[in-house]
Amino acid sequence: MPISMTQHAPQMPAEAYEQITANVGAPLRESDGFISHAAEITPDGVTVTEVCETREGSIIEPAAVHIGGRS
């Protein structure tokens, strides 16, 4: 059953999100079970939602550790 995971990174600037996606965007799209990735960038930070076939297919948790956020 597909799952969605949402991560909010308060006060993350758009530039930081763009840098992270430049490094992990291709591996994310190529990962087993990937369905979709969407981000909302606001003055309050960045919110990312992923939909994957399984929790193991998500990169939100590893990326959250990289940026100091929590999933």
PyMOL Python script that loads the backbone (N, CA, C, O; Angstrom):
from pymol import cmd

cmd.read_pdbstr("""\
ATOM      1  N   MET A   1       0.844  -1.169   0.000  1.00  0.00           N
ATOM      2  CA  MET A   1       0.000   0.000   0.000  1.00  0.00           C
ATOM      3  C   MET A   1       0.898   1.244   0.000  1.00  0.00           C
ATOM      4  O   MET A   1       1.793   1.356   0.838  1.00  0.00           O
ATOM      5  N   PRO A   2       0.673   2.157  -0.909  1.00  0.00           N
ATOM      6  CA  PRO A   2       1.471   3.397  -0.938  1.00  0.00           C
ATOM      7  C   PRO A   2       1.268   4.223   0.332  1.00  0.00           C
ATOM      8  O   PRO A   2       0.209   4.196   0.958  1.00  0.00           O
ATOM      9  N   ILE A   3       2.312   4.948   0.682  1.00  0.00           N
ATOM     10  CA  ILE A   3       2.251   5.838   1.836  1.00  0.00           C
ATOM     11  C   ILE A   3       2.695   7.229   1.408  1.00  0.00           C
ATOM     12  O   ILE A   3       3.404   7.392   0.415  1.00  0.00           O
ATOM     13  N   SER A   4       2.271   8.222   2.168  1.00  0.00           N
ATOM     14  CA  SER A   4       2.806   9.571   1.963  1.00  0.00           C
ATOM     15  C   SER A   4       3.489   9.990   3.253  1.00  0.00           C
ATOM     16  O   SER A   4       3.053   9.653   4.353  1.00  0.00           O
ATOM     17  N   MET A   5       4.572  10.734   3.084  1.00  0.00           N
ATOM     18  CA  MET A   5       5.320  11.251   4.226  1.00  0.00           C
ATOM     19  C   MET A   5       5.531  12.733   3.996  1.00  0.00           C
ATOM     20  O   MET A   5       5.881  13.157   2.895  1.00  0.00           O
ATOM     21  N   THR A   6       5.318  13.519   5.036  1.00  0.00           N
ATOM     22  CA  THR A   6       5.494  14.963   4.938  1.00  0.00           C
ATOM     23  C   THR A   6       6.545  15.410   5.942  1.00  0.00           C
ATOM     24  O   THR A   6       6.551  14.979   7.095  1.00  0.00           O
ATOM     25  N   GLN A   7       7.427  16.279   5.483  1.00  0.00           N
ATOM     26  CA  GLN A   7       8.500  16.837   6.310  1.00  0.00           C
ATOM     27  C   GLN A   7       8.414  18.357   6.212  1.00  0.00           C
ATOM     28  O   GLN A   7       8.371  18.908   5.112  1.00  0.00           O
ATOM     29  N   HIS A   8       8.390  19.028   7.344  1.00  0.00           N
ATOM     30  CA  HIS A   8       8.432  20.489   7.352  1.00  0.00           C
ATOM     31  C   HIS A   8       9.768  20.923   7.943  1.00  0.00           C
ATOM     32  O   HIS A   8      10.144  20.496   9.034  1.00  0.00           O
ATOM     33  N   ALA A   9      10.471  21.767   7.217  1.00  0.00           N
ATOM     34  CA  ALA A   9      11.755  22.298   7.685  1.00  0.00           C
ATOM     35  C   ALA A   9      11.580  23.794   7.916  1.00  0.00           C
ATOM     36  O   ALA A   9      11.759  24.582   6.988  1.00  0.00           O
ATOM     37  N   PRO A  10      11.230  24.203   9.148  1.00  0.00           N
ATOM     38  CA  PRO A  10      10.994  25.610   9.428  1.00  0.00           C
ATOM     39  C   PRO A  10      12.244  26.448   9.141  1.00  0.00           C
ATOM     40  O   PRO A  10      13.366  26.045   9.448  1.00  0.00           O
ATOM     41  N   GLN A  11      12.031  27.577   8.568  1.00  0.00           N
ATOM     42  CA  GLN A  11      13.078  28.570   8.292  1.00  0.00           C
ATOM     43  C   GLN A  11      14.114  28.092   7.274  1.00  0.00           C
ATOM     44  O   GLN A  11      15.155  28.731   7.122  1.00  0.00           O
ATOM     45  N   MET A  12      13.859  27.002   6.585  1.00  0.00           N
ATOM     46  CA  MET A  12      14.792  26.571   5.539  1.00  0.00           C
ATOM     47  C   MET A  12      14.630  27.492   4.337  1.00  0.00           C
ATOM     48  O   MET A  12      13.519  27.666   3.837  1.00  0.00           O
ATOM     49  N   PRO A  13      15.713  28.076   3.875  1.00  0.00           N
ATOM     50  CA  PRO A  13      15.612  28.930   2.693  1.00  0.00           C
ATOM     51  C   PRO A  13      15.464  28.092   1.417  1.00  0.00           C
ATOM     52  O   PRO A  13      15.893  26.940   1.361  1.00  0.00           O
ATOM     53  N   ALA A  14      14.861  28.686   0.415  1.00  0.00           N
ATOM     54  CA  ALA A  14      14.665  27.999  -0.861  1.00  0.00           C
ATOM     55  C   ALA A  14      15.989  27.502  -1.428  1.00  0.00           C
ATOM     56  O   ALA A  14      16.041  26.424  -2.020  1.00  0.00           O
ATOM     57  N   GLU A  15      17.050  28.270  -1.256  1.00  0.00           N
ATOM     58  CA  GLU A  15      18.356  27.890  -1.796  1.00  0.00           C
ATOM     59  C   GLU A  15      18.844  26.567  -1.202  1.00  0.00           C
ATOM     60  O   GLU A  15      19.442  25.754  -1.908  1.00  0.00           O
ATOM     61  N   ALA A  16      18.596  26.349   0.078  1.00  0.00           N
ATOM     62  CA  ALA A  16      19.012  25.103   0.719  1.00  0.00           C
ATOM     63  C   ALA A  16      18.229  23.926   0.144  1.00  0.00           C
ATOM     64  O   ALA A  16      18.801  22.872  -0.132  1.00  0.00           O
ATOM     65  N   TYR A  17      16.918  24.107  -0.037  1.00  0.00           N
ATOM     66  CA  TYR A  17      16.095  23.052  -0.641  1.00  0.00           C
ATOM     67  C   TYR A  17      16.596  22.740  -2.053  1.00  0.00           C
ATOM     68  O   TYR A  17      16.732  21.574  -2.422  1.00  0.00           O
ATOM     69  N   GLU A  18      16.865  23.769  -2.829  1.00  0.00           N
ATOM     70  CA  GLU A  18      17.333  23.572  -4.200  1.00  0.00           C
ATOM     71  C   GLU A  18      18.668  22.832  -4.231  1.00  0.00           C
ATOM     72  O   GLU A  18      18.895  22.002  -5.110  1.00  0.00           O
ATOM     73  N   GLN A  19      19.544  23.126  -3.285  1.00  0.00           N
ATOM     74  CA  GLN A  19      20.829  22.438  -3.213  1.00  0.00           C
ATOM     75  C   GLN A  19      20.628  20.955  -2.893  1.00  0.00           C
ATOM     76  O   GLN A  19      21.256  20.090  -3.503  1.00  0.00           O
ATOM     77  N   ILE A  20      19.759  20.675  -1.945  1.00  0.00           N
ATOM     78  CA  ILE A  20      19.493  19.285  -1.574  1.00  0.00           C
ATOM     79  C   ILE A  20      18.880  18.532  -2.751  1.00  0.00           C
ATOM     80  O   ILE A  20      19.306  17.421  -3.065  1.00  0.00           O
ATOM     81  N   THR A  21      17.879  19.130  -3.407  1.00  0.00           N
ATOM     82  CA  THR A  21      17.236  18.423  -4.523  1.00  0.00           C
ATOM     83  C   THR A  21      18.175  18.250  -5.709  1.00  0.00           C
ATOM     84  O   THR A  21      18.033  17.300  -6.478  1.00  0.00           O
ATOM     85  N   ALA A  22      19.141  19.166  -5.866  1.00  0.00           N
ATOM     86  CA  ALA A  22      20.125  18.998  -6.932  1.00  0.00           C
ATOM     87  C   ALA A  22      20.951  17.736  -6.705  1.00  0.00           C
ATOM     88  O   ALA A  22      21.398  17.101  -7.660  1.00  0.00           O
ATOM     89  N   ASN A  23      21.152  17.376  -5.439  1.00  0.00           N
ATOM     90  CA  ASN A  23      21.947  16.195  -5.101  1.00  0.00           C
ATOM     91  C   ASN A  23      21.137  14.913  -5.018  1.00  0.00           C
ATOM     92  O   ASN A  23      21.657  13.838  -5.315  1.00  0.00           O
ATOM     93  N   VAL A  24      19.877  15.004  -4.622  1.00  0.00           N
ATOM     94  CA  VAL A  24      19.103  13.779  -4.404  1.00  0.00           C
ATOM     95  C   VAL A  24      17.910  13.625  -5.341  1.00  0.00           C
ATOM     96  O   VAL A  24      17.214  12.611  -5.286  1.00  0.00           O
ATOM     97  N   GLY A  25      17.662  14.601  -6.192  1.00  0.00           N
ATOM     98  CA  GLY A  25      16.500  14.546  -7.081  1.00  0.00           C
ATOM     99  C   GLY A  25      16.511  13.332  -8.001  1.00  0.00           C
ATOM    100  O   GLY A  25      15.525  12.598  -8.072  1.00  0.00           O
ATOM    101  N   ALA A  26      17.621  13.115  -8.706  1.00  0.00           N
ATOM    102  CA  ALA A  26      17.696  11.978  -9.624  1.00  0.00           C
ATOM    103  C   ALA A  26      17.612  10.640  -8.881  1.00  0.00           C
ATOM    104  O   ALA A  26      16.830   9.777  -9.279  1.00  0.00           O
ATOM    105  N   PRO A  27      18.397  10.443  -7.809  1.00  0.00           N
ATOM    106  CA  PRO A  27      18.265   9.166  -7.080  1.00  0.00           C
ATOM    107  C   PRO A  27      16.842   8.945  -6.540  1.00  0.00           C
ATOM    108  O   PRO A  27      16.361   7.813  -6.500  1.00  0.00           O
ATOM    109  N   LEU A  28      16.184  10.015  -6.133  1.00  0.00           N
ATOM    110  CA  LEU A  28      14.807   9.887  -5.644  1.00  0.00           C
ATOM    111  C   LEU A  28      13.901   9.369  -6.750  1.00  0.00           C
ATOM    112  O   LEU A  28      13.171   8.397  -6.555  1.00  0.00           O
ATOM    113  N   ARG A  29      13.944  10.014  -7.907  1.00  0.00           N
ATOM    114  CA  ARG A  29      13.077   9.608  -9.017  1.00  0.00           C
ATOM    115  C   ARG A  29      13.368   8.192  -9.498  1.00  0.00           C
ATOM    116  O   ARG A  29      12.485   7.524 -10.036  1.00  0.00           O
ATOM    117  N   GLU A  30      14.611   7.730  -9.303  1.00  0.00           N
ATOM    118  CA  GLU A  30      15.006   6.396  -9.762  1.00  0.00           C
ATOM    119  C   GLU A  30      14.854   5.321  -8.692  1.00  0.00           C
ATOM    120  O   GLU A  30      15.046   4.139  -8.975  1.00  0.00           O
ATOM    121  N   SER A  31      14.511   5.717  -7.463  1.00  0.00           N
ATOM    122  CA  SER A  31      14.433   4.741  -6.374  1.00  0.00           C
ATOM    123  C   SER A  31      13.232   3.821  -6.540  1.00  0.00           C
ATOM    124  O   SER A  31      12.197   4.205  -7.085  1.00  0.00           O
ATOM    125  N   ASP A  32      13.401   2.586  -6.053  1.00  0.00           N
ATOM    126  CA  ASP A  32      12.312   1.618  -6.104  1.00  0.00           C
ATOM    127  C   ASP A  32      11.134   2.135  -5.300  1.00  0.00           C
ATOM    128  O   ASP A  32      11.295   2.562  -4.156  1.00  0.00           O
ATOM    129  N   GLY A  33       9.976   2.099  -5.884  1.00  0.00           N
ATOM    130  CA  GLY A  33       8.770   2.478  -5.175  1.00  0.00           C
ATOM    131  C   GLY A  33       8.418   3.953  -5.207  1.00  0.00           C
ATOM    132  O   GLY A  33       7.392   4.348  -4.653  1.00  0.00           O
ATOM    133  N   PHE A  34       9.239   4.777  -5.840  1.00  0.00           N
ATOM    134  CA  PHE A  34       8.948   6.213  -5.912  1.00  0.00           C
ATOM    135  C   PHE A  34       7.685   6.439  -6.726  1.00  0.00           C
ATOM    136  O   PHE A  34       7.502   5.846  -7.789  1.00  0.00           O
ATOM    137  N   ILE A  35       6.798   7.323  -6.204  1.00  0.00           N
ATOM    138  CA  ILE A  35       5.600   7.718  -6.934  1.00  0.00           C
ATOM    139  C   ILE A  35       5.632   9.210  -7.228  1.00  0.00           C
ATOM    140  O   ILE A  35       5.521   9.613  -8.386  1.00  0.00           O
ATOM    141  N   SER A  36       5.783  10.047  -6.185  1.00  0.00           N
ATOM    142  CA  SER A  36       5.810  11.491  -6.433  1.00  0.00           C
ATOM    143  C   SER A  36       6.508  12.237  -5.296  1.00  0.00           C
ATOM    144  O   SER A  36       6.683  11.724  -4.190  1.00  0.00           O
ATOM    145  N   HIS A  37       6.897  13.467  -5.617  1.00  0.00           N
ATOM    146  CA  HIS A  37       7.563  14.367  -4.670  1.00  0.00           C
ATOM    147  C   HIS A  37       7.034  15.763  -4.962  1.00  0.00           C
ATOM    148  O   HIS A  37       7.005  16.191  -6.116  1.00  0.00           O
ATOM    149  N   ALA A  38       6.619  16.469  -3.927  1.00  0.00           N
ATOM    150  CA  ALA A  38       6.149  17.844  -4.090  1.00  0.00           C
ATOM    151  C   ALA A  38       6.670  18.678  -2.934  1.00  0.00           C
ATOM    152  O   ALA A  38       6.826  18.186  -1.816  1.00  0.00           O
ATOM    153  N   ALA A  39       6.938  19.948  -3.216  1.00  0.00           N
ATOM    154  CA  ALA A  39       7.444  20.844  -2.177  1.00  0.00           C
ATOM    155  C   ALA A  39       6.689  22.161  -2.224  1.00  0.00           C
ATOM    156  O   ALA A  39       6.322  22.654  -3.290  1.00  0.00           O
ATOM    157  N   GLU A  40       6.468  22.717  -1.044  1.00  0.00           N
ATOM    158  CA  GLU A  40       5.905  24.054  -0.900  1.00  0.00           C
ATOM    159  C   GLU A  40       6.961  24.895  -0.196  1.00  0.00           C
ATOM    160  O   GLU A  40       7.376  24.587   0.921  1.00  0.00           O
ATOM    161  N   ILE A  41       7.387  25.960  -0.868  1.00  0.00           N
ATOM    162  CA  ILE A  41       8.401  26.849  -0.312  1.00  0.00           C
ATOM    163  C   ILE A  41       7.723  28.167   0.038  1.00  0.00           C
ATOM    164  O   ILE A  41       7.148  28.838  -0.819  1.00  0.00           O
ATOM    165  N   THR A  42       7.803  28.525   1.328  1.00  0.00           N
ATOM    166  CA  THR A  42       7.189  29.757   1.812  1.00  0.00           C
ATOM    167  C   THR A  42       8.212  30.510   2.668  1.00  0.00           C
ATOM    168  O   THR A  42       9.278  29.974   2.971  1.00  0.00           O
ATOM    169  N   PRO A  43       7.897  31.741   3.058  1.00  0.00           N
ATOM    170  CA  PRO A  43       8.804  32.443   3.967  1.00  0.00           C
ATOM    171  C   PRO A  43       9.001  31.723   5.302  1.00  0.00           C
ATOM    172  O   PRO A  43       9.985  31.971   5.999  1.00  0.00           O
ATOM    173  N   ASP A  44       8.076  30.839   5.659  1.00  0.00           N
ATOM    174  CA  ASP A  44       8.166  30.086   6.913  1.00  0.00           C
ATOM    175  C   ASP A  44       9.031  28.841   6.812  1.00  0.00           C
ATOM    176  O   ASP A  44       9.321  28.220   7.834  1.00  0.00           O
ATOM    177  N   GLY A  45       9.453  28.457   5.611  1.00  0.00           N
ATOM    178  CA  GLY A  45      10.271  27.264   5.433  1.00  0.00           C
ATOM    179  C   GLY A  45       9.808  26.439   4.267  1.00  0.00           C
ATOM    180  O   GLY A  45       9.114  26.928   3.376  1.00  0.00           O
ATOM    181  N   VAL A  46      10.198  25.180   4.276  1.00  0.00           N
ATOM    182  CA  VAL A  46       9.899  24.266   3.183  1.00  0.00           C
ATOM    183  C   VAL A  46       9.137  23.066   3.732  1.00  0.00           C
ATOM    184  O   VAL A  46       9.513  22.491   4.752  1.00  0.00           O
ATOM    185  N   THR A  47       8.067  22.701   3.045  1.00  0.00           N
ATOM    186  CA  THR A  47       7.330  21.488   3.373  1.00  0.00           C
ATOM    187  C   THR A  47       7.385  20.577   2.157  1.00  0.00           C
ATOM    188  O   THR A  47       7.038  20.982   1.047  1.00  0.00           O
ATOM    189  N   VAL A  48       7.827  19.337   2.378  1.00  0.00           N
ATOM    190  CA  VAL A  48       7.983  18.364   1.307  1.00  0.00           C
ATOM    191  C   VAL A  48       7.067  17.187   1.594  1.00  0.00           C
ATOM    192  O   VAL A  48       6.974  16.722   2.730  1.00  0.00           O
ATOM    193  N   THR A  49       6.391  16.709   0.558  1.00  0.00           N
ATOM    194  CA  THR A  49       5.582  15.503   0.672  1.00  0.00           C
ATOM    195  C   THR A  49       6.016  14.529  -0.405  1.00  0.00           C
ATOM    196  O   THR A  49       6.143  14.891  -1.575  1.00  0.00           O
ATOM    197  N   GLU A  50       6.240  13.300  -0.001  1.00  0.00           N
ATOM    198  CA  GLU A  50       6.583  12.223  -0.922  1.00  0.00           C
ATOM    199  C   GLU A  50       5.518  11.154  -0.848  1.00  0.00           C
ATOM    200  O   GLU A  50       4.934  10.910   0.208  1.00  0.00           O
ATOM    201  N   VAL A  51       5.272  10.524  -1.972  1.00  0.00           N
ATOM    202  CA  VAL A  51       4.420   9.339  -2.013  1.00  0.00           C
ATOM    203  C   VAL A  51       5.278   8.215  -2.581  1.00  0.00           C
ATOM    204  O   VAL A  51       5.867   8.341  -3.655  1.00  0.00           O
ATOM    205  N   CYS A  52       5.335   7.117  -1.837  1.00  0.00           N
ATOM    206  CA  CYS A  52       6.149   5.963  -2.209  1.00  0.00           C
ATOM    207  C   CYS A  52       5.340   4.691  -1.994  1.00  0.00           C
ATOM    208  O   CYS A  52       4.367   4.667  -1.241  1.00  0.00           O
ATOM    209  N   GLU A  53       5.768   3.648  -2.670  1.00  0.00           N
ATOM    210  CA  GLU A  53       5.115   2.348  -2.496  1.00  0.00           C
ATOM    211  C   GLU A  53       5.297   1.820  -1.081  1.00  0.00           C
ATOM    212  O   GLU A  53       4.401   1.167  -0.546  1.00  0.00           O
ATOM    213  N   THR A  54       6.458   2.097  -0.462  1.00  0.00           N
ATOM    214  CA  THR A  54       6.742   1.642   0.896  1.00  0.00           C
ATOM    215  C   THR A  54       7.515   2.724   1.634  1.00  0.00           C
ATOM    216  O   THR A  54       8.086   3.618   1.009  1.00  0.00           O
ATOM    217  N   ARG A  55       7.536   2.651   2.945  1.00  0.00           N
ATOM    218  CA  ARG A  55       8.318   3.602   3.752  1.00  0.00           C
ATOM    219  C   ARG A  55       9.796   3.528   3.401  1.00  0.00           C
ATOM    220  O   ARG A  55      10.487   4.546   3.403  1.00  0.00           O
ATOM    221  N   GLU A  56      10.282   2.335   3.102  1.00  0.00           N
ATOM    222  CA  GLU A  56      11.684   2.156   2.766  1.00  0.00           C
ATOM    223  C   GLU A  56      12.060   2.870   1.466  1.00  0.00           C
ATOM    224  O   GLU A  56      13.234   3.173   1.254  1.00  0.00           O
ATOM    225  N   GLY A  57      11.091   3.143   0.600  1.00  0.00           N
ATOM    226  CA  GLY A  57      11.364   3.823  -0.653  1.00  0.00           C
ATOM    227  C   GLY A  57      11.504   5.322  -0.523  1.00  0.00           C
ATOM    228  O   GLY A  57      11.872   5.992  -1.488  1.00  0.00           O
ATOM    229  N   SER A  58      11.220   5.865   0.650  1.00  0.00           N
ATOM    230  CA  SER A  58      11.257   7.309   0.861  1.00  0.00           C
ATOM    231  C   SER A  58      12.661   7.790   1.188  1.00  0.00           C
ATOM    232  O   SER A  58      13.443   7.087   1.828  1.00  0.00           O
ATOM    233  N   ILE A  59      12.966   9.004   0.734  1.00  0.00           N
ATOM    234  CA  ILE A  59      14.233   9.611   1.148  1.00  0.00           C
ATOM    235  C   ILE A  59      13.999  10.728   2.149  1.00  0.00           C
ATOM    236  O   ILE A  59      14.960  11.370   2.573  1.00  0.00           O
ATOM    237  N   ILE A  60      12.760  10.984   2.543  1.00  0.00           N
ATOM    238  CA  ILE A  60      12.502  12.082   3.473  1.00  0.00           C
ATOM    239  C   ILE A  60      13.294  11.887   4.756  1.00  0.00           C
ATOM    240  O   ILE A  60      13.948  12.823   5.215  1.00  0.00           O
ATOM    241  N   GLU A  61      13.256  10.710   5.341  1.00  0.00           N
ATOM    242  CA  GLU A  61      13.956  10.522   6.609  1.00  0.00           C
ATOM    243  C   GLU A  61      15.461  10.723   6.471  1.00  0.00           C
ATOM    244  O   GLU A  61      16.030  11.456   7.280  1.00  0.00           O
ATOM    245  N   PRO A  62      16.142  10.118   5.494  1.00  0.00           N
ATOM    246  CA  PRO A  62      17.574  10.398   5.359  1.00  0.00           C
ATOM    247  C   PRO A  62      17.853  11.879   5.063  1.00  0.00           C
ATOM    248  O   PRO A  62      18.822  12.436   5.577  1.00  0.00           O
ATOM    249  N   ALA A  63      17.022  12.510   4.249  1.00  0.00           N
ATOM    250  CA  ALA A  63      17.223  13.929   3.951  1.00  0.00           C
ATOM    251  C   ALA A  63      16.978  14.770   5.189  1.00  0.00           C
ATOM    252  O   ALA A  63      17.671  15.765   5.403  1.00  0.00           O
ATOM    253  N   ALA A  64      16.013  14.394   6.006  1.00  0.00           N
ATOM    254  CA  ALA A  64      15.730  15.145   7.228  1.00  0.00           C
ATOM    255  C   ALA A  64      16.924  15.119   8.160  1.00  0.00           C
ATOM    256  O   ALA A  64      17.241  16.126   8.794  1.00  0.00           O
ATOM    257  N   VAL A  65      17.581  13.990   8.248  1.00  0.00           N
ATOM    258  CA  VAL A  65      18.787  13.911   9.073  1.00  0.00           C
ATOM    259  C   VAL A  65      19.857  14.825   8.499  1.00  0.00           C
ATOM    260  O   VAL A  65      20.565  15.500   9.246  1.00  0.00           O
ATOM    261  N   HIS A  66      19.979  14.850   7.179  1.00  0.00           N
ATOM    262  CA  HIS A  66      20.989  15.691   6.513  1.00  0.00           C
ATOM    263  C   HIS A  66      20.765  17.178   6.800  1.00  0.00           C
ATOM    264  O   HIS A  66      21.726  17.929   6.963  1.00  0.00           O
ATOM    265  N   ILE A  67      19.493  17.605   6.860  1.00  0.00           N
ATOM    266  CA  ILE A  67      19.212  19.040   7.050  1.00  0.00           C
ATOM    267  C   ILE A  67      18.875  19.388   8.500  1.00  0.00           C
ATOM    268  O   ILE A  67      18.612  20.548   8.817  1.00  0.00           O
ATOM    269  N   GLY A  68      18.884  18.395   9.367  1.00  0.00           N
ATOM    270  CA  GLY A  68      18.621  18.673  10.772  1.00  0.00           C
ATOM    271  C   GLY A  68      17.147  18.748  11.126  1.00  0.00           C
ATOM    272  O   GLY A  68      16.792  19.263  12.186  1.00  0.00           O
ATOM    273  N   GLY A  69      16.289  18.246  10.261  1.00  0.00           N
ATOM    274  CA  GLY A  69      14.860  18.264  10.530  1.00  0.00           C
ATOM    275  C   GLY A  69      14.408  16.982  11.176  1.00  0.00           C
ATOM    276  O   GLY A  69      15.216  16.120  11.523  1.00  0.00           O
ATOM    277  N   ARG A  70      13.099  16.867  11.335  1.00  0.00           N
ATOM    278  CA  ARG A  70      12.525  15.651  11.868  1.00  0.00           C
ATOM    279  C   ARG A  70      11.424  15.203  10.919  1.00  0.00           C
ATOM    280  O   ARG A  70      10.735  16.023  10.312  1.00  0.00           O
ATOM    281  N   SER A  71      11.273  13.908  10.804  1.00  0.00           N
ATOM    282  CA  SER A  71      10.187  13.397   9.963  1.00  0.00           C
ATOM    283  C   SER A  71       9.051  12.932  10.840  1.00  0.00           C
ATOM    284  O   SER A  71       8.031  12.464  10.334  1.00  0.00           O
TER     285      SER A  71
END
""", "prot")
cmd.dss("prot")
cmd.show_as("cartoon", "prot")
cmd.util.cbc("prot")
cmd.orient("prot")
